[in-house]
Amino acid sequence: MRAETTRPSPANVTRAGDIRKFEEIGTHPAANHNAIAEALSFHQGIGVERKAARLRYLRDRWAKRLAGTGRFTLRTSLDPAQSCAIGTVQVRGVDTNKAVQQLWDKWRIIATPINHAEYTGIRVTPNVYTTLEEIDTFGDAMEKIAAGS
């Protein structure tokens, strides 16, 4: 027969009867704190309006290109009062999940499939740092998917 041993609580012993003991999460990496500070500085440096303009420009670059071909359905309004960076597009006649998988497998493009009862589509979310070359690569990839390549 083995003797039972008591293990110490991961929280400080003084908090043994205190529900706040569960607030202890261990070591906090400095990277998270530093990244937030840098992101806030960058955001304040360029300002909300310039950031929004950049994101809309990137979204419009791919969205207007694809909308003009007749092989895609935009599920996001391009009205600046209605949306900013995120856009959802459907490739007509192509399963959304398969299209998203192709984007990743062939071009290493990260996108999210949206499968809703009323519509389906690929959610695209560029970043302020996304280059025009990356946006154009996405447009090329989407056109190839729509063409069946």
C-alpha positions in Angstrom: 0.0 0.0 0.0 1.3 3.4 -1.0 1.2 6.4 1.2 -0.8 9.4 -0.2 1.2 12.5 -0.6 -0.1 16.0 -0.7 0.9 18.2 -3.5 1.4 21.9 -2.9 -1.1 24.2 -4.6 0.2 26.1 -7.6 -1.0 29.3 -6.0 0.7 30.9 -3.0 -0.1 29.0 0.2 -1.6 32.2 1.7 -4.3 32.0 -1.0 -5.4 28.4 -0.3 -8.9 29.5 0.8 -9.2 32.4 -1.5 -10.9 32.1 -4.9 -8.4 34.6 -6.3 -5.8 31.9 -6.2 -7.0 30.9 -9.7 -5.9 34.3 -11.0 -2.3 33.0 -10.9 -1.3 32.1 -14.5 2.4 31.6 -14.2 5.1 33.4 -16.0 4.2 36.4 -18.2 6.2 36.6 -21.3 7.6 40.1 -22.0 6.8 39.8 -25.7 3.0 40.3 -25.1 3.5 43.4 -23.1 6.1 44.8 -25.5 4.0 44.0 -28.6 1.0 45.8 -27.2 3.0 48.9 -26.4 4.5 48.9 -30.0 1.1 48.4 -31.6 -0.4 51.3 -29.6 2.5 53.5 -30.6 2.1 52.6 -34.2 -1.7 53.1 -34.1 -1.4 56.5 -32.5 1.4 57.4 -34.9 -0.6 56.9 -38.1 -4.0 57.7 -36.7 -7.3 56.0 -37.0 -8.3 57.7 -40.3 -5.0 56.8 -42.1 -5.2 53.2 -40.8 -8.8 52.8 -42.0 -7.9 54.3 -45.4 -5.1 51.9 -45.8 -7.2 48.9 -44.8 -10.0 50.0 -47.2 -7.6 50.4 -50.0 -6.2 46.9 -49.6 -9.7 45.4 -49.3 -10.9 47.4 -52.4 -7.9 46.4 -54.4 -8.8 42.7 -54.4 -12.6 43.1 -54.0 -13.1 45.4 -57.0 -10.9 43.2 -59.1 -12.8 40.0 -58.3 -16.2 41.7 -58.4 -15.6 42.8 -62.0 -15.1 39.3 -63.3 -18.7 37.9 -62.8 -17.3 34.7 -61.2 -17.5 36.0 -57.6 -20.2 37.3 -55.2 -19.1 40.0 -52.7 -20.8 39.5 -49.4 -19.4 42.7 -47.9 -20.5 46.2 -48.8 -17.7 48.4 -50.2 -19.3 51.5 -48.7 -16.8 53.0 -46.3 -19.5 53.7 -43.8 -20.4 50.0 -43.8 -17.0 48.2 -43.7 -13.2 48.6 -43.5 -10.7 45.8 -43.9 -12.6 42.6 -43.6 -14.3 41.3 -46.7 -16.2 38.2 -47.6 -16.3 36.8 -51.1 -17.9 33.7 -52.6 -16.4 31.9 -55.6 -19.5 30.9 -57.6 -19.7 27.2 -58.2 -16.8 26.3 -55.9 -17.2 24.8 -52.4 -16.0 27.5 -49.9 -14.1 25.0 -47.7 -12.3 23.6 -50.7 -11.4 27.1 -51.9 -10.0 28.0 -48.5 -8.0 24.8 -48.4 -6.6 25.5 -51.9 -5.6 29.0 -50.8 -3.5 27.5 -48.0 -2.2 24.4 -49.8 -1.1 26.2 -53.1 -0.3 29.7 -52.0 0.0 29.6 -48.2 -2.8 32.2 -47.9 -4.7 32.2 -44.7 -8.5 32.8 -45.0 -11.5 31.7 -43.1 -14.5 29.9 -44.5 -17.8 31.4 -43.5 -20.7 28.9 -43.8 -23.9 30.5 -42.7 -27.5 29.4 -43.3 -28.1 32.4 -45.6 -24.7 32.6 -47.4 -21.2 31.2 -47.7 -18.0 32.8 -48.5 -14.3 33.4 -47.7 -13.5 36.0 -45.1 -10.4 37.9 -46.0 -8.6 40.1 -43.5 -5.6 42.0 -44.6 -3.3 43.8 -42.2 -1.9 47.3 -42.4 1.4 45.6 -43.2 0.0 43.5 -46.1 1.8 44.4 -49.3 0.2 45.1 -52.6 2.1 42.1 -54.0 0.4 39.9 -51.4 -3.0 41.3 -52.3 -2.4 40.7 -56.0 -1.2 37.2 -55.2 -4.5 36.6 -53.5 -6.4 38.0 -56.5 -4.5 35.7 -58.8 -5.1 32.7 -56.6 -8.8 33.4 -56.4 -9.1 33.7 -60.2 -7.3 30.4 -60.6 -9.6 28.8 -58.2 -12.6 30.2 -60.0 -11.2 28.9 -63.3 -10.8 25.4 -61.9 -6.9 25.4 -61.9 
